[in-house]
Amino acid sequence: APIHASAAFGFEFREPERAPNPLLVLEAIRAGYHADAPILSHLDLNLQSGSRIGLLGVNGAGKSTFIKTLAGELAPLEGKITAGQGLNIGYFAQHQVDRLRHDQSALWHLQQIAPSEREQDLRSFLGSFNFAGEMTTQAIAPFSGGEKARLALALIVWQRPNLLLLDEPTNHLDLETREALTVALAQ
């Protein structure tokens, strides 16, 4: 509690607009990068709204492959994935920071996913993630790795996902953001 009380940064996940149930249904999935050498096979999963699932395993066990398959970034080699109507996936990949345009600003990134929103509302939202003043409009290239990861997380939070997939999100987050993510997930 004292650590939480002294934290300089905090956020909450915005309530999703809807939550289909089930979110995803996987039937007889084989996943991997080559049909002749699947990394995962015989996957059956009925992912219900409100579930919290953690994946633990040694390096190379297929955790990232599984998450990429759930996120739709990797097509299954075999089997069927059925998404619930209105499914909105928020996916924080291991290398999420690399997906950002380093020559653009935090505000620009948010405007790409919310073009019809008022600039002041976008700036206020970014401010809630400790991006204030000129930091919202300058190119993100000089940002620290933790700041870039916090921006990537803010972009996901803005979209109000009803399924959140986090693949080693703390790898690039600074201590304050890790703590804020822990609190937000607990809520």
SULJO-V297862 format. One record per residue. SS is DSSP state (H for helix, E for strand, - for the rest). NEAR is the number of other C-alpha atoms within 8 Angstrom. D_LAST is the distance of its C-alpha to the last C-alpha in Angstrom with 1 decimal. Layout:
((SS:NEAR:D_LAST) (SS:NEAR:D_LAST))
This chain:
((-:4:14.5) (H:5:17.5) (H:6:16.5) (H:7:13.2) (H:6:15.4) (H:6:18.0) (-:10:16.1) (-:5:17.8) (-:9:15.3) (-:12:11.7) (-:9:10.3) (-:6:7.7) (-:8:8.4) (-:7:10.8) (-:5:11.1) (-:8:13.8) (-:6:17.1) (-:6:17.7) (-:10:16.6) (-:10:19.8) (-:7:20.1) (-:11:21.1) (-:15:19.8) (E:12:22.4) (E:12:25.3) (E:13:27.2) (E:11:30.7) (E:11:33.1) (E:16:31.7) (E:14:33.6) (E:16:32.0) (-:13:33.5) (-:8:35.7) (-:7:39.1) (-:7:40.2) (-:4:42.4) (-:7:39.8) (-:12:36.4) (-:11:33.6) (E:11:31.7) (E:9:33.4) (E:8:33.1) (E:10:29.4) (E:9:28.3) (E:8:24.7) (E:9:23.2) (E:9:19.6) (-:9:17.8) (-:11:15.1) (-:4:11.8) (-:6:13.2) (-:4:11.8) (-:4:15.0) (-:4:16.0) (-:5:19.6) (-:5:21.8) (-:6:25.4) (-:5:28.2) (-:5:29.1) (-:5:30.9) (-:7:29.5) (-:9:28.3) (H:10:24.5) (H:7:24.9) (H:11:27.5) (H:10:25.3) (H:10:22.4) (H:10:25.1) (H:12:26.5) (H:8:23.2) (H:10:22.8) (-:7:26.4) (-:7:27.8) (-:11:29.9) (-:7:31.9) (-:11:32.3) (-:12:35.8) (E:8:36.1) (E:10:34.2) (E:9:32.2) (E:9:28.7) (E:7:27.8) (E:9:25.0) (-:10:23.6) (-:6:24.8) (-:7:22.5) (-:12:20.7) (-:8:19.2) (E:10:18.5) (E:13:16.8) (E:10:18.6) (E:13:18.4) (-:9:21.7) (-:8:23.1) (-:6:25.4) (H:10:23.4) (H:9:24.9) (H:6:28.4) (H:6:27.6) (-:9:27.5) (-:8:30.8) (-:8:31.6) (-:7:34.3) (-:11:32.0) (E:13:29.6) (H:15:25.9) (H:11:26.8) (H:9:29.1) (H:12:26.4) (H:11:24.1) (H:11:27.2) (H:7:28.0) (H:7:25.0) (-:7:25.1) (-:7:28.9) (-:5:29.1) (-:8:26.6) (-:6:28.1) (H:6:28.3) (H:6:27.0) (H:8:23.8) (H:12:23.4) (H:11:24.3) (H:8:21.8) (H:8:19.0) (H:14:20.5) (H:9:20.8) (-:9:17.1) (-:12:17.2) (-:7:20.1) (-:10:22.8) (-:9:25.2) (H:6:28.9) (H:6:31.0) (H:9:28.3) (H:12:27.2) (-:10:30.8) (-:9:32.2) (E:10:32.3) (H:12:29.6) (H:7:32.2) (H:5:32.2) (-:8:28.4) (-:6:27.3) (H:9:25.7) (H:11:22.4) (H:10:22.8) (H:12:23.7) (H:12:20.7) (H:11:18.4) (H:10:20.4) (H:12:20.1) (H:9:16.3) (H:10:16.6) (H:10:18.9) (H:12:16.6) (H:11:13.7) (H:7:16.6) (-:8:17.6) (-:13:14.6) (-:12:14.9) (-:13:14.2) (E:10:14.9) (E:9:13.6) (E:10:16.1) (E:8:16.0) (-:10:19.3) (-:7:19.4) (H:10:17.4) (H:7:17.8) (H:6:21.6) (-:8:22.1) (-:13:19.2) (-:9:20.2) (H:6:18.7) (H:9:16.8) (H:12:15.2) (H:10:14.4) (H:10:12.6) (H:12:10.7) (H:10:9.9) (H:8:8.8) (H:9:6.4) (H:11:5.2) (H:7:5.4) (H:5:3.8) (-:5:0.0))
